Amino acid sequence: MTPEIEALRQKLDLIEDKLILLLNERAKYVLEIGKIKHEKGLPIEDLKRQEIILNRVVQKNSDPISDEFIKNIFKKIIEESIRLEKQI
């Protein structure tokens, strides 16, 4: 590899590390919400909230990543959030 590519890959590694930290931070809030839902007898899945999230992330998206790709990522994040909440 060239030094330029290696330097860029190191930057990618740092971004990936930040993404992992942020996803785990998000999951901690999901667990807090799940506890409240459990205590209040509320349903885990909120389809309206899911729609709001997906619409919001698509609106926030910019090139070069496609809206469909962003939507799919967040569908997986929501899927994992539901899995976490169900464990409570």
Contact map, one row per residue, 1 for C-alpha under 8 A:
1110110000000000000000000000000000000000000000000000000000000000000000000000000000000000
1111110000000000000000000000000000000000000000000000000000000000000000000000000000000000
1111111000000000000000000000000000000000000000000000000000000000000000000000000000000000
0111111100000000000000000000000000000000000000000000000000000000000000000000000000000000
1111111110000000000000000000000000000000000000000000000000000000000000000000000000000000
1111111111000000000000000000000000000000000000000000000000000000000000000000000000000000
0011111111100000000000000000000000000000000000000000000000000000000000000000000000000000
0001111111110000000000000000000000000000000000000000000000000000000000000000000000000000
0000111111111000000000000000000000000000000000000000000000000000000000000000000000000000
0000011111111100000000000000000000000000000000000000000000000000000000000000000000000000
0000001111111110000000000000000000000000000000000000000000000000000000000000000000000000
0000000111111111000000000000000000000000000000000000000000000000000000000000000000000000
0000000011111111100000000000000000000000000000000000000000000000000000000000000000000000
0000000001111111110000000000000000000000000000000000000000000000000000000000000000000000
0000000000111111111000000000000000000000000000000000000000000000000000000000000000000000
0000000000011111111100000000000000000000000000000000000000000000000000000000000000000000
0000000000001111111110000000000000000000000000000000000000000000000000000000000000000000
0000000000000111111111000000000000000000000000000000000000000000000000000000000000000000
0000000000000011111111100000000000000000000000000000000000000000000000000000000000000000
0000000000000001111111110000000000000000000000000000000000000000000000000000000000000000
0000000000000000111111111000000000000000000000000000000000000000000000000000000000000000
0000000000000000011111111100000000000000000000000000000000000000000000000000000000000000
0000000000000000001111111110000000000000000000000000000000000000000000000000000000000000
0000000000000000000111111111000000000000000000000000000000000000000000000000000000000000
0000000000000000000011111111100000000000000000000000000000000000000000000000000000000000
0000000000000000000001111111110000000000000000000000000000000000000000000000000000000000
0000000000000000000000111111111000000000000000000000000000000000000000000000000010010000
0000000000000000000000011111111100000000000000000000000000000000000000000000000000000000
0000000000000000000000001111111110000000000000000000000000000000000000000000000000000000
0000000000000000000000000111111111000000000000000000000000000000000000000000000010011000
0000000000000000000000000011111111100000000000000000000000000000000000000000000000011001
0000000000000000000000000001111111110000000000000000000000000000000000000000000000000000
0000000000000000000000000000111111111000000000000000000000000000000000000000000000001000
0000000000000000000000000000011111111100000100000000000000000000000000000000000000011101
0000000000000000000000000000001111111110000000000000000000000000000000000000000000001001
0000000000000000000000000000000111111111000000000000000000000000000000000000000000000000
0000000000000000000000000000000011111111111100000000000000000000000000000000000000000000
0000000000000000000000000000000001111111111000000000000000000000000000000000000000000001
0000000000000000000000000000000000111111110000000000000000000000000000000000000000000000
0000000000000000000000000000000000011111110000000000000000000000000000000000000000000000
0000000000000000000000000000000000001111111000000000000000000000000000000000000000000000
0000000000000000000000000000000000001111111100000000000000000000000000000000000000000000
0000000000000000000000000000000000001100111111000000000000000000000000000000000000000000
0000000000000000000000000000000001001000011111000000000000000000000000000000000001001100
0000000000000000000000000000000000000000001111100000000000000000000000000000000001000000
0000000000000000000000000000000000000000001111111100000000000000000000000000000000000000
0000000000000000000000000000000000000000000011111110000000000000000000000000000000000000
0000000000000000000000000000000000000000000001111111000000000000000000000000000000000000
0000000000000000000000000000000000000000000001111111100000000000000000000000000000000000
0000000000000000000000000000000000000000000001111111110000000000000000000000010000000000
0000000000000000000000000000000000000000000000111111111000000000000000000000000000000000
0000000000000000000000000000000000000000000000011111111100000000000000000000000000000000
0000000000000000000000000000000000000000000000001111111110000000000000000100000000000000
0000000000000000000000000000000000000000000000000111111111000000000000100110000000000000
0000000000000000000000000000000000000000000000000011111111100000000000000000000000000000
0000000000000000000000000000000000000000000000000001111111110000000000000000000000000000
0000000000000000000000000000000000000000000000000000111111111000000001100100000000000000
0000000000000000000000000000000000000000000000000000011111111000001001100000000000000000
0000000000000000000000000000000000000000000000000000001111111000000000000000000000000000
0000000000000000000000000000000000000000000000000000000111111100000000000000000000000000
0000000000000000000000000000000000000000000000000000000011111110111001000000000000000000
0000000000000000000000000000000000000000000000000000000000011111110000000000000000000000
0000000000000000000000000000000000000000000000000000000000001111110000000000000000000000
0000000000000000000000000000000000000000000000000000000000000111110000000000000000000000
0000000000000000000000000000000000000000000000000000000000001111111011000000000000000000
0000000000000000000000000000000000000000000000000000000000001111111111000000000000000000
0000000000000000000000000000000000000000000000000000000001001000111111100000000000000000
0000000000000000000000000000000000000000000000000000000000000000011111110000000000000000
0000000000000000000000000000000000000000000000000000000000000000111111111000000000000000
0000000000000000000000000000000000000000000000000000000011001000111111111100000000000000
0000000000000000000000000000000000000000000000000000010011000000001111111110000000000000
0000000000000000000000000000000000000000000000000000000000000000000111111111000000000000
0000000000000000000000000000000000000000000000000000000000000000000011111111100000000000
0000000000000000000000000000000000000000000000000000110010000000000001111111110000000000
0000000000000000000000000000000000000000000000000000010000000000000000111111111000000000
0000000000000000000000000000000000000000000000000000000000000000000000011111111100000000
0000000000000000000000000000000000000000000000000000000000000000000000001111111110000000
0000000000000000000000000000000000000000000000000100000000000000000000000111111111000000
0000000000000000000000000000000000000000000000000000000000000000000000000011111111100000
0000000000000000000000000000000000000000000000000000000000000000000000000001111111110000
0000000000000000000000000010010000000000000000000000000000000000000000000000111111111000
0000000000000000000000000000000000000000000110000000000000000000000000000000011111111100
0000000000000000000000000000000000000000000000000000000000000000000000000000001111111110
0000000000000000000000000010011001000000000000000000000000000000000000000000000111111111
0000000000000000000000000000011011100000000100000000000000000000000000000000000011111111
0000000000000000000000000000000001000000000100000000000000000000000000000000000001111111
0000000000000000000000000000000000000000000000000000000000000000000000000000000000111111
0000000000000000000000000000001001100100000000000000000000000000000000000000000000011111
